Amino acid sequence: MDKILTLLDGSAYSESVCHHTAWIAGRLGAEVEALHVLGRREGAAPSDLSGTLRLGARSALLQELATLDESRARLAQARGHAILEDAKAILERDGVAGVTTRLRRGDLLEAVRALEPEIRAITLGKRGEGADFASGHLGSNLERIVRSTRVPVFVAARDFRPITSVLLAYDGSASARVAVDRMAASPVFKGLAVTVVCVAEADAGVREDVDQVVQRLSGAGMTAEGRVLPGSPEEVLAQVMTDAGADLLVMGAYGHSRIRALIIGSTTTALIQTVRAPVLLYR
C-alpha cells in the first residue's frame, strides 16, 4: 500500500505535482506510479471510413480523415509517453527510488478505481491542461475523483515550495476526525507546525474539542496550536492561510457544518481556487 498515484496531463501544474509527490513519497518511504490517461477518442485506433460512401471524392476525403485520425492517435500516445518520461525524470531527481509509469486509454476515473487498491494517496493538479488559462475553473476531473475515491487526495498548486507549516480546517465532522487520525499516524507531518482552525462561534465545547485535537497532534510529533474564529469558513480560512503563510491546507472532504458546502461544492471550489497553497483532502 506504500505507493502514491500521481495523475499527469501535461498542464502547467504537472511539474509542481511531481515535486510535491516526491516530497510526500520521501517522508513516507513510498513508491510512485505516474499515470497519464488518453481519452477514448484521443488514443483510439481509427475506424475504416473509406467504404462508408461510394462517391469517389467523398471516399477520398474520408480516407484522408481516417489517416489524420491515425496520426493524431499516434501523436497523442507519443505525447503521453513524453509526459510520463519527464515526470519520471523529475521524481527520480527529487530522490524517489521506485517510479513506474502507466499510459492508459479510456476514462480517468475508471483507471483510478482500478488502481486504488494498490495506492496510499493520489496527487494531481488544481487545474487540468484545458483550464490553464481559465482561473475560474478547476480541473474537470478533480471533483469526480474526490467524490469517488477513499484515499487521501493531494491537490497541488501551480508552484512548489517545501512544506513546513500546515493549516488544518477542523469542524468536528467525521471526515475532519479522520483527517486528525491520519495526520497523527503519518510520518508526513512529523516535525511540522500545524495550526488547527475551527470556524465557529466560540463556546466551551468547541474550544475543548480543538484543544484535544491540538494535544493529539502535539503528541504525534507536531508543533500544534488551535484557534476558534467566527465568520464565513472560506473567507476565514483563506485569510488565515495568507496571514500565517501556511504551505498546506488540510481538510476533511465532507463535513456537517458550512465547510460541507465548501468541499465539493461552490464554496469549496472557491477556496481551492483562492489559496495559493496545495490542499489535502481526507474522506
N, C-alpha and C positions, 0 to 999 in steps of 0.2 A: 504493500500500500504506500510505500515511500516513493511515490512518483507524482510529479506535477505535470499537468497537461496545459500547455500554452497554445492558444489559438492565434494564428497569424494570418493576415490577409494582405500584407504589403503596404498598409497605411502608414501615415506619419507617426503613428503610435507604436509601430512594431518594434523599433529599436528599444524604446523605453520598456515595453513589455518584456523583452529579453533580459534587460538589465535587472528589472525588478524580480523576474523569475529566478535569475541566478542568485540574487541576494537571498531570496526565500529558500532556495534549494541548498545554499551554503549553510544556512542556520539549521535546516532540517537534516542535512546529510542525505538529500533526496536526489533521485534521477529526474530527468526532464524528457518528456515526449513533446515534440513540436509538431503541430497539426495544421495543415492547410487543406481546406475543402473547396473543391471546384463545384460550382453549380451544375445541376444536371445537364443543362444545355451547354454550359461553358466547356465541359470536358467530354461531352458525349461524342461518340463516333457519328459521322454524318450519315443520314439516310440517303438512299439512291433515288433521286428525284427525276432522273433523266427520262424515265419512261412514263412519267405521270401525264404529260401532254404530248401528243404526237406531232404537233406542228414543229417544223424544223427550227425556226428562230426561237420559239419558246423553249424547246427542248435544249437547245444550246445554252440559253440563259440559265435554265435550271441546273444544267451540268456545271456551269461556271459558279453558280451559287453553292452547289454541293462541294466543289473544290475549295471555295472560300471558307465554308464552314469547317472543312477538314483542316485547313491551315490555321484557323482560329483555335480549334481544339488543340492542335499541336503546340501553338504558342502559349495557350493557357496552361498546359501541362509543363512546358519548359519554364514559364514564369513561376509556377508553383514550386518546382524543384529549386529554382534560384532563390526564392524567398526562404525556403527551408535550409538551404546550404548557408545562406548569410546568417540566419538565426543560429544555426549550429555553431558557426564560427564565433559569433558574439558570446554565446553561452559558454563555450569552451575557453575563450579568452578570459571570461569572468570567473573561471575556476570550476565549472560544473564538469564532473568526470564522466558521468553517464548521460549522454544525449542521443536520443533516437529521433528520427523524423518519419512522418507519415503523410502521404498525399492521398486524399480520398475524393471520390466524386459523389455528389448527392446532397442531402440536407445536413446542415451543420449540427442541428440538434440531434438527429439520429446518430451521427458519428460520435457525438459526445456521450450519448446514452450507452452506446456500445462499449465505450472505453471507461465509463465511470466506475465499474467495479475494481479497476486496476489503479485508480488515482486517488490522491490525497487532497488535491485542490486544483482549481482552474484559474489560469491567468489570461486576461485579454485586455484590449484597449477600450477606452471610453467610447470611441467612435470608430466605425469601420472606414474602409477606403472611400466609400461613396459619400461619407459625411464629413470628410476632412475640412471642407470649406463651409459647412453648414453648422454654425456654432449653436443653433437652437435644437439640434437633433443628436441623440446618442446613437450608437451602433444599433442597427435594427435587430440584431440577434441577442443583444445584452439582456433585455427583459425576458425573452424566451428561455435563455439559459438559466437565469436566476430563479425563475418560477419553477423550472423542472428539475434542476439538479439538487442533490442532497449534500454535496461537498461545498466547502467554502469557495467563494468566487472573489478573486482579487482583480479589481478594475484599475488598470494603470492610467496615470495621467500622461500627457504628451512628453513631459521631460522627467528624466530620472534624477533623483537625489537620494543619497543614503538615508535610511530611516533610523532616527534616534528618538523621536518623540511621537506619541500616539494619542489621539483623542477617541475615547470610547463613548459613543452615544448610547446612553442606558435609559430604558423606560420601564424596567421591571417585568417585561414580557417574557414569554418562554424563549423566544429566539435571542433576546438580549442576555438571558441567563446562560443559554448555550454558548454565546459569544464569550462570556466571562469564563465558563468552564474550559472552553477550547484554548483561550488565551493563557489561563493558568497552567494548563497541561503542555503547552507548546514551547519548545526551545526558541521559536522565532522571536518571542517577546522578552526573553530574559535579558535583564540589564537595560531595558528601555524605560523612558519616562512616559507614564500613562496618566492622562487627565480624564477622569470619569465625569461626564456631564449629563445630568438629568434635567430635562426641560420640563419644569412643573412648578406649581405653587408649593413653596417650601412648607413642610409640616414635619412633625417629629418622626412619623413613619417613613416618609421619603428620605429624610436625612439618615436615618438608621440603616435603611436599605443600601444607600450609596456608601455609607461608612463600612458596611460589611463587604461590599464589592472591593473597596479600596484595600481593606485588610487581606482579602483573599489574594488580590494581585500582588500586594507587597510581600506576602508570604511565599509567592511563587518566583520571587527574584526581580520584581519590577519596582521602580520608584513611582508610587502612585499617589494621587491626590484626587479629591472629589469636589464637585461643585453642583449646586442646585440653583437653577436660574429660571425665571419666569419668561414667558414670551412665546413667539412662534418658533417651533423647532428648527425649520430650515434657516430662518434668519439668525437665531441664536447660535446654532452650531457653526454656520458659515463664519460668523463674526469671531467666535472663539478660535476656530481654526486659524483665521488670519492673525488674530492678536497673539496667540500662543506660538505661531509658526510651526504648527504640528505637521509632521511629514506623512501621516496616515490617519484616515478616518475609519474606525471600525464600528459596524452596526449589525444588529440582527435584521434579517431580511423581511421580517414581519413583526408587527407589534400590536398592542391593544390600545395605544394612545394615538395622538395625531401623527406620531412617527410612522404609523402603519401606512397612512396615505403617502408618506414621504418616500417609502421604499416601494418600488414597483408601482408607481403612480405619478401623477403630475408633479406633486411636491418633491418627491424623492428624485425624480428626473432632474428637477431644477437644482437640487442640492448637489447631485453628482456633477452637473454641468458647472455649478458656481465655484466649488472648491477646486483649487489647482492641484491638490494632493490626490494620491490614489485612494481608493475606497475598498475596504474588505468587508464582504457581506457573508453572514452566517445564517443558516437555516436551523 
